[in-house]
């Protein structure tokens, strides 16, 4: 699956991915292989200044354009990126549920949807199959804050960045040469400016965990 994000360097990753990854895949692989692939697309909640009528038109247009680029008649899954500043979470779910009934999409999932929004969706009889949330060894707040609600509404948890973007692995450290002398300094981690924004957020989690662990000991 290929998850879609916002524009980066002037390039819309969704349009690029659907055209050059999904579309090319449909053309170049046998139908028996293509039928086993799952195609996910992500949408973000509209800004609060957008009118409700515009939300419906824009969302349906986005899904239609995605299907045209992919060359199919149905999306396997649409992920809704939650934003607390947007008032349109339930409205978007309403439109996506209609599209699901029409057979245009198969599944609706969320990204970082909090407990309150999950309960509101259940009250309106909207269902999210999964909810993708950051959850790792050092920051397990999602397990205590959101997972009970997800279990209550029948929504599965999809952990995101379980290794903190690689910071909990040796991905950012050069391998030790066997010929390294005992007094030779260890390789340093990458400078902060080489990390992405999400990795810098992950680094803050590690620093908070380290400071709390040292103070408790």
C-alpha positions as CSV (number, residue, x, y, z in Angstrom):
1,X,0.0,0.0,0.0
2,X,1.1,3.6,-0.6
3,X,0.0,6.2,1.9
4,X,-0.5,9.7,0.7
5,X,0.6,13.0,2.3
6,X,0.4,16.7,1.6
7,X,2.4,18.6,-1.0
8,X,6.2,18.5,-0.6
9,X,8.5,20.7,-2.7
10,X,5.5,21.7,-4.8
11,X,4.7,18.0,-5.7
12,X,1.4,16.5,-4.6
13,X,2.4,13.0,-3.3
14,X,-1.1,11.7,-3.7
15,X,-1.3,12.6,-7.4
16,X,2.3,11.4,-8.1
17,X,1.8,8.1,-6.2
18,X,-1.6,7.3,-7.8
19,X,-0.3,8.1,-11.3
20,X,3.3,6.7,-11.2
21,X,2.8,3.9,-8.6
22,X,-0.8,2.7,-8.6
23,X,-1.4,3.5,-12.3
24,X,1.9,2.0,-13.4
25,X,1.3,-1.1,-11.2
26,X,-2.1,-1.7,-12.9
27,X,-0.5,-1.5,-16.3
28,X,2.6,-3.5,-15.7
29,X,1.6,-6.4,-13.4
30,X,-0.8,-9.3,-14.1
31,X,-4.4,-8.9,-13.0
32,X,-4.0,-11.8,-10.6
33,X,-1.2,-9.9,-8.8
34,X,-2.9,-6.6,-8.9
35,X,-6.0,-8.0,-7.3
36,X,-4.0,-8.9,-4.2
37,X,-2.7,-5.4,-3.7
38,X,-4.4,-3.0,-1.3
39,X,-4.6,0.7,-2.3
40,X,-4.9,3.2,0.5
41,X,-5.3,6.9,0.1
42,X,-5.3,9.6,2.8
43,X,-7.4,12.7,3.1
44,X,-7.0,15.5,5.6
45,X,-9.9,17.3,7.2
46,X,-10.9,20.6,5.5
47,X,-10.0,23.9,7.1
48,X,-12.7,25.4,9.3
49,X,-13.2,28.3,6.9
50,X,-14.4,25.9,4.2
51,X,-18.2,25.7,3.9
52,X,-20.0,22.4,4.4
53,X,-21.3,22.4,0.9
54,X,-17.8,22.7,-0.4
55,X,-16.6,19.8,1.7
56,X,-18.9,17.4,0.0
57,X,-18.1,18.5,-3.5
58,X,-14.4,18.6,-2.8
59,X,-14.2,15.2,-1.2
60,X,-16.2,13.5,-3.9
61,X,-14.1,15.2,-6.5
62,X,-10.9,14.0,-4.8
63,X,-12.0,10.4,-4.7
64,X,-13.2,10.5,-8.3
65,X,-9.8,12.0,-9.4
66,X,-8.0,9.3,-7.5
67,X,-9.9,6.5,-9.2
68,X,-9.2,8.0,-12.6
69,X,-5.5,8.2,-11.9
70,X,-5.4,4.6,-10.6
71,X,-7.6,3.3,-13.3
72,X,-10.0,1.4,-11.1
73,X,-13.5,1.7,-9.9
74,X,-13.0,1.2,-6.1
75,X,-10.5,2.3,-3.4
76,X,-9.7,-0.4,-0.8
77,X,-9.3,2.1,2.0
78,X,-9.5,5.9,2.7
79,X,-7.7,7.1,5.8
80,X,-8.9,10.3,7.5
81,X,-6.2,12.4,9.1
82,X,-7.8,13.9,12.2
83,X,-7.3,17.6,13.1
84,X,-8.8,19.1,16.2
85,X,-9.1,22.5,14.6
86,X,-11.4,21.3,11.8
87,X,-15.1,20.9,12.7
88,X,-15.8,18.6,9.7
89,X,-14.7,15.2,11.1
90,X,-18.3,13.8,11.3
91,X,-19.3,15.4,8.0
92,X,-16.4,13.8,6.2
93,X,-17.3,10.4,7.7
94,X,-20.9,10.9,6.6
95,X,-19.8,11.5,3.0
96,X,-17.3,8.6,3.1
97,X,-20.0,6.3,4.5
98,X,-22.2,7.2,1.5
99,X,-19.4,6.5,-0.8
100,X,-18.9,3.1,1.0
101,X,-22.5,2.3,0.5
102,X,-22.2,3.2,-3.2
103,X,-19.2,0.8,-3.5
104,X,-16.7,3.5,-4.3
105,X,-14.6,2.7,-1.3
106,X,-14.3,-0.5,0.8
107,X,-13.0,0.7,4.1
108,X,-12.7,3.9,6.2
109,X,-9.9,4.3,8.7
110,X,-8.6,7.1,10.9
111,X,-5.2,8.6,11.7
112,X,-4.6,9.9,15.3
113,X,-8.3,10.0,16.1
114,X,-8.8,10.7,19.8
115,X,-11.3,8.9,22.1
116,X,-13.9,11.7,22.1
117,X,-14.0,11.7,18.3
118,X,-14.3,7.9,18.2
119,X,-17.3,8.0,20.6
120,X,-18.9,10.8,18.5
121,X,-18.5,8.7,15.4
122,X,-20.1,5.7,17.1
123,X,-23.0,7.9,18.3
124,X,-23.6,8.8,14.6
125,X,-23.2,5.1,13.6
126,X,-20.1,5.7,11.6
127,X,-17.4,3.0,11.8
128,X,-13.7,3.2,11.5
129,X,-12.0,-0.1,10.8
130,X,-8.6,1.0,12.1
131,X,-7.0,4.0,13.8
132,X,-3.3,4.6,13.1
133,X,-1.6,6.2,16.1
134,X,2.0,6.8,17.2
135,X,2.8,4.1,19.8
136,X,6.2,2.9,20.9
137,X,8.1,1.5,23.8
138,X,8.9,4.9,25.4
139,X,5.5,6.5,24.9
140,X,2.6,4.2,25.7
141,X,0.0,6.9,26.4
142,X,-2.2,5.7,23.5
143,X,-2.5,2.3,25.2
144,X,-4.0,3.8,28.3
145,X,-5.9,6.7,26.7
146,X,-7.3,5.6,23.4
147,X,-7.1,1.8,23.2
148,X,-9.9,1.1,25.7
149,X,-12.2,3.3,23.6
150,X,-11.1,1.7,20.4
151,X,-11.9,-1.7,21.9
152,X,-15.3,-0.4,22.9
153,X,-16.2,0.8,19.4
154,X,-14.6,-2.1,17.6
155,X,-11.8,-0.2,16.0
156,X,-8.4,-1.9,15.6
157,X,-5.2,-0.1,16.6
158,X,-2.4,0.4,14.0
159,X,0.8,1.4,15.7
160,X,2.8,4.0,13.9
161,X,6.5,4.6,14.3
162,X,7.0,1.8,16.9
163,X,10.8,2.4,16.6
164,X,10.5,6.2,16.7
165,X,11.3,6.7,13.1
166,X,14.4,4.5,13.5
167,X,15.8,6.3,16.6
168,X,15.3,3.2,18.7
169,X,17.3,1.1,16.3
170,X,20.9,1.4,15.1
171,X,19.7,2.9,11.8
172,X,21.4,6.2,12.5
173,X,24.7,4.8,13.8
174,X,27.5,3.7,11.6
175,X,28.5,0.0,12.0
176,X,31.6,-0.5,14.2
177,X,34.6,-1.7,12.1
178,X,36.3,-4.7,13.5
179,X,39.6,-3.0,13.3
180,X,38.5,-0.1,15.6
181,X,40.9,0.4,18.4
182,X,39.7,0.4,22.0
183,X,40.5,4.1,22.5
184,X,39.0,5.2,19.2
185,X,35.8,7.4,19.8
186,X,32.4,6.0,19.0
187,X,30.6,7.3,15.9
188,X,28.3,10.2,16.7
189,X,24.5,10.3,15.9
190,X,23.4,12.5,13.0
191,X,23.1,16.2,13.7
192,X,19.6,17.5,14.5
193,X,19.1,19.3,11.2
194,X,19.4,15.9,9.3
195,X,16.4,14.6,11.1
196,X,12.9,15.0,9.8
197,X,10.2,16.9,11.7
198,X,8.6,13.7,13.0
199,X,12.0,12.3,14.0
200,X,12.8,15.5,15.9
201,X,9.5,15.0,17.8
202,X,10.5,11.4,18.5
203,X,13.8,12.6,19.8
204,X,12.0,14.8,22.3
205,X,10.2,11.7,23.5
206,X,13.5,9.9,24.0
207,X,14.9,12.9,25.9
208,X,11.9,13.1,28.2
209,X,12.0,9.4,28.8
210,X,15.8,9.6,29.6
211,X,15.4,12.5,32.0
212,X,12.5,10.9,33.8
213,X,14.3,7.6,34.1
214,X,17.5,9.3,35.4
215,X,15.5,11.3,38.0
216,X,13.6,8.3,39.2
217,X,16.8,6.3,39.6
